[in-house]
Amino acid sequence: MEVVYKKPHALTDVQMHYCPGCTHGIIHRLVAETIDELDIEGRTVGVAPVGCAVFAYNYFNCDMIQAPHGRAPAVATGLKRARPDNIVFTYQGDGDLAAIGTAETIHAATRSENITVIFVNNAIYGMTGGQMAPTTIVDQVTQTTPYGRNPKLAGYPVAVSEMLSTLEGTTYAVRVAVNNPAGIIATKRAIKKAFTNQLEGKGFSIVEILFSCPTHWGMSPKEALDWIEQDIYPTFPLGVYKDRTEGPSHD
């Protein structure tokens, strides 16, 4: 019998805690597949901060470090500088990376730290109960915006990939999504490129991934996948926002 798929070795056998329909699990699998394909499991260290992915250390066979809320890029910076031969990645949600961790994210990119940031964006705070996040789109209903996000009161959503692409230190900034098979393939390609950039010493890479939160969006899993394309894409268009991987390496 032909084997068409098997679980990545870098992914553990632990049952995940995520809500039904949440696509964190897909992204975990893509990261683990990349680690396997690049044969870097023994060298890789992941940094998980606070958020729905707070238990990510249970799901990867590589070493993992727990960081304070928003501080994953700072922790990853210290680790990479102390152990430059390690492959270091962060796995951060929008509330973590784009709110309390904005400074750490921006300055890690400005310095072009040779790390890989996996930024999972579902436009809402998941772990704490569905409040408005920095990436919540205009008119989106959340627990703290029951009539929809009003930019006159709450400002506009933060476009992280676009913002980081303006920084000289950013090597690679891309936005992808996992709401359909084509998007999953593109996401895997982006993650692998970001890890390869680090292996080649090319500096700071961030992969922003749009994914679903059926529980706090108040939708079925299928409706949530459709909503990404219909409502989130216009605010956060997919695409490569910066790619200077042909430039000089950061030794």
C-alpha positions as CSV (number, residue, x, y, z in Angstrom):
1,M,0.0,0.0,0.0
2,E,1.4,3.4,-1.0
3,V,1.8,5.9,1.9
4,V,0.4,9.3,0.8
5,Y,0.9,11.1,4.1
6,K,2.5,10.5,7.5
7,K,2.8,12.7,10.6
8,P,6.0,14.8,10.6
9,H,8.5,13.5,13.1
10,A,8.9,17.1,14.5
11,L,5.2,16.9,15.6
12,T,4.4,15.0,18.8
13,D,1.6,12.6,19.3
14,V,0.0,14.8,21.9
15,Q,-3.7,15.7,21.3
16,M,-4.0,19.4,20.7
17,H,-6.1,21.7,22.9
18,Y,-7.4,24.0,20.2
19,C,-11.1,24.6,19.5
20,P,-12.9,22.6,16.8
21,G,-12.4,24.3,13.4
22,C,-9.3,26.3,14.6
23,T,-6.5,26.1,12.0
24,H,-3.6,26.3,14.4
25,G,-3.1,22.6,13.9
26,I,-2.6,23.0,10.2
27,I,0.1,25.7,10.8
28,H,1.8,23.5,13.4
29,R,1.9,20.7,10.8
30,L,3.5,22.9,8.2
31,V,6.1,24.1,10.6
32,A,6.9,20.5,11.6
33,E,7.1,19.4,8.0
34,T,9.6,22.2,7.2
35,I,11.7,21.1,10.2
36,D,11.7,17.5,8.9
37,E,12.5,18.4,5.3
38,L,15.4,20.7,6.3
39,D,16.6,18.1,8.7
40,I,17.1,20.6,11.5
41,E,15.0,19.1,14.4
42,G,18.1,18.7,16.6
43,R,19.2,22.3,16.1
44,T,15.8,24.0,16.2
45,V,14.4,25.9,19.2
46,G,10.9,27.4,19.1
47,V,9.7,30.3,21.3
48,A,6.1,30.3,22.3
49,P,4.7,33.3,24.2
50,V,1.2,33.9,25.7
51,G,-1.9,33.3,23.6
52,C,-3.9,30.3,22.2
53,A,-0.5,28.8,21.2
54,V,0.8,29.0,24.8
55,F,1.1,25.2,24.9
56,A,2.9,24.9,21.6
57,Y,5.9,23.4,23.5
58,N,3.7,20.2,23.9
59,Y,3.3,19.8,20.1
60,F,6.9,20.1,18.7
61,N,9.7,17.5,19.2
62,C,12.3,20.3,19.0
63,D,13.4,22.3,22.1
64,M,10.9,25.0,23.1
65,I,11.1,28.0,25.4
66,Q,8.2,29.8,27.0
67,A,8.4,33.6,26.7
68,P,6.5,36.3,28.6
69,H,3.6,37.9,26.7
70,G,4.9,39.7,23.6
71,R,8.6,39.1,24.4
72,A,9.2,36.1,22.0
73,P,11.4,38.1,19.6
74,A,13.5,39.4,22.5
75,V,14.0,35.9,23.9
76,A,14.7,34.6,20.4
77,T,17.3,37.3,19.9
78,G,19.1,36.4,23.0
79,L,19.0,32.7,22.2
80,K,20.2,33.2,18.6
81,R,23.1,35.5,19.6
82,A,24.2,33.1,22.4
83,R,23.8,30.0,20.2
84,P,24.1,31.2,16.6
85,D,24.1,27.6,15.2
86,N,20.6,27.0,16.5
87,I,17.6,27.6,14.2
88,V,15.3,29.8,16.2
89,F,11.6,30.5,15.5
90,T,8.8,32.3,17.3
91,Y,5.2,31.3,17.0
92,Q,3.0,34.3,17.9
93,G,-0.6,35.5,17.7
94,D,-1.8,38.9,16.7
95,G,-2.6,40.0,20.3
96,D,0.9,39.0,21.3
97,L,3.0,40.2,18.4
98,A,1.1,43.3,17.3
99,A,0.0,44.6,20.7
100,I,2.1,44.1,23.8
101,G,5.0,42.8,21.7
102,T,5.0,45.5,19.0
103,A,8.3,47.1,20.2
104,E,10.1,43.7,20.4
105,T,8.9,42.8,16.9
106,I,9.8,46.1,15.3
107,H,13.3,46.3,16.8
108,A,14.1,42.7,16.1
109,A,13.3,43.5,12.5
110,T,15.2,46.7,12.5
111,R,18.3,44.9,13.7
112,S,17.7,42.2,11.2
113,E,18.0,39.5,13.8
114,N,18.6,36.2,12.0
115,I,15.4,34.6,13.3
116,T,12.1,33.3,11.8
117,V,8.8,34.7,13.1
118,I,5.6,32.8,12.5
119,F,2.8,35.3,13.0
120,V,-0.7,33.8,13.2
121,N,-3.4,36.4,12.6
122,N,-7.0,35.7,13.3
123,A,-8.0,39.3,14.0
124,I,-9.2,38.7,17.5
125,Y,-7.9,37.8,21.0
126,G,-8.6,34.1,21.3
127,M,-7.3,32.9,24.7
128,T,-8.7,35.7,26.8
129,G,-12.3,35.6,25.4
130,G,-12.7,37.2,22.0
131,Q,-11.8,40.9,22.6
132,M,-10.7,43.3,19.9
133,A,-7.2,42.9,18.8
134,P,-4.8,45.3,17.0
135,T,-5.7,43.4,13.7
136,T,-9.5,43.3,14.2
137,I,-11.0,44.7,11.0
138,V,-13.3,47.7,10.8
139,D,-16.9,46.8,11.7
140,Q,-15.8,43.4,13.1
141,V,-17.9,42.4,16.2
142,T,-15.9,41.3,19.2
143,Q,-16.6,41.1,23.0
144,T,-15.3,44.7,23.4
145,T,-16.7,46.0,20.1
146,P,-20.3,44.6,20.2
147,Y,-21.4,47.1,17.5
148,G,-18.3,46.5,15.3
149,R,-14.8,48.1,15.4
150,N,-15.2,51.9,15.0
151,P,-12.0,53.5,13.7
152,K,-13.0,56.8,15.3
153,L,-12.9,55.2,18.7
154,A,-10.5,52.3,18.3
155,G,-8.3,53.3,15.3
156,Y,-7.6,51.1,12.3
157,P,-6.2,47.5,12.1
158,V,-2.4,47.2,12.2
159,A,-1.0,45.9,8.9
160,V,2.1,44.2,10.3
161,S,3.6,42.8,7.0
162,E,3.3,46.2,5.3
163,M,4.7,48.0,8.3
164,L,7.7,45.7,8.7
165,S,8.4,45.8,5.0
166,T,9.4,49.5,5.3
167,L,12.2,48.6,7.7
168,E,15.7,48.2,6.2
169,G,16.4,45.3,8.4
170,T,13.5,43.1,7.3
171,T,14.7,40.5,4.8
172,Y,11.4,38.7,4.1
173,A,7.8,39.7,4.9
174,V,4.9,37.7,3.4
175,R,1.2,37.3,4.1
176,V,-0.4,33.9,3.4
177,A,-3.6,32.1,4.6
178,V,-4.7,28.5,5.4
179,N,-8.4,28.7,4.5
180,N,-8.1,26.6,1.3
181,P,-5.7,24.0,-0.2
182,A,-3.9,26.5,-2.4
183,G,-3.4,28.7,0.5
184,I,-2.0,25.9,2.6
185,I,0.5,25.0,-0.2
186,A,1.6,28.7,-0.4
187,T,1.9,28.9,3.4
188,K,4.2,25.9,3.5
189,R,6.4,27.4,0.8
190,A,6.6,30.7,2.7
191,I,7.5,29.0,6.0
192,K,10.2,26.9,4.3
193,K,11.7,30.0,2.6
194,A,11.8,31.8,6.0
195,F,13.6,29.0,7.7
196,T,16.0,28.7,4.7
197,N,16.7,32.4,5.0
198,Q,17.9,31.8,8.5
199,L,20.0,28.8,7.6
200,E,21.7,31.0,5.0
201,G,22.2,33.8,7.5
202,K,20.1,36.3,5.6
203,G,18.4,38.1,8.6
204,F,14.9,38.7,9.8
205,S,12.0,36.8,8.2
206,I,8.3,37.0,9.1
207,V,5.5,34.9,7.8
208,E,2.0,36.3,8.6
209,I,-0.7,33.6,8.3
210,L,-4.4,34.4,8.2
211,F,-6.3,31.7,10.0
212,S,-9.7,31.1,11.5
213,C,-11.3,31.4,15.0
214,P,-14.8,30.0,14.6
215,T,-15.4,30.1,18.4
216,H,-15.0,33.8,18.9
217,W,-16.1,34.8,15.4
218,G,-19.4,33.1,16.2
219,M,-19.3,31.0,13.0
220,S,-19.2,27.4,11.9
221,P,-15.7,26.2,10.8
222,K,-16.8,26.4,7.1
223,E,-18.3,29.9,7.5
224,A,-15.0,31.0,9.2
225,L,-12.9,29.8,6.3
226,D,-15.1,31.6,3.8
227,W,-15.1,34.8,6.0
228,I,-11.3,34.9,5.8
229,E,-11.5,35.3,2.0
230,Q,-14.6,37.5,1.8
231,D,-13.9,39.9,4.7
232,I,-10.3,39.7,5.9
233,Y,-8.5,39.6,2.5
234,P,-9.7,43.1,1.6
235,T,-8.1,44.5,4.7
236,F,-5.0,42.2,4.7
237,P,-4.2,41.3,1.1
238,L,-2.1,38.3,0.5
239,G,1.4,38.6,-1.0
240,V,5.1,39.1,-0.6
241,Y,5.7,42.5,0.9
242,K,9.4,42.3,1.0
243,D,12.0,39.9,-0.3
244,R,15.7,40.9,-0.3
245,T,17.1,37.4,-0.1
246,E,19.4,38.0,-3.0
247,G,21.3,40.6,-0.9
248,P,24.3,40.1,1.2
249,S,24.2,37.6,4.1
250,H,24.4,38.6,7.8
251,D,27.3,36.5,9.2
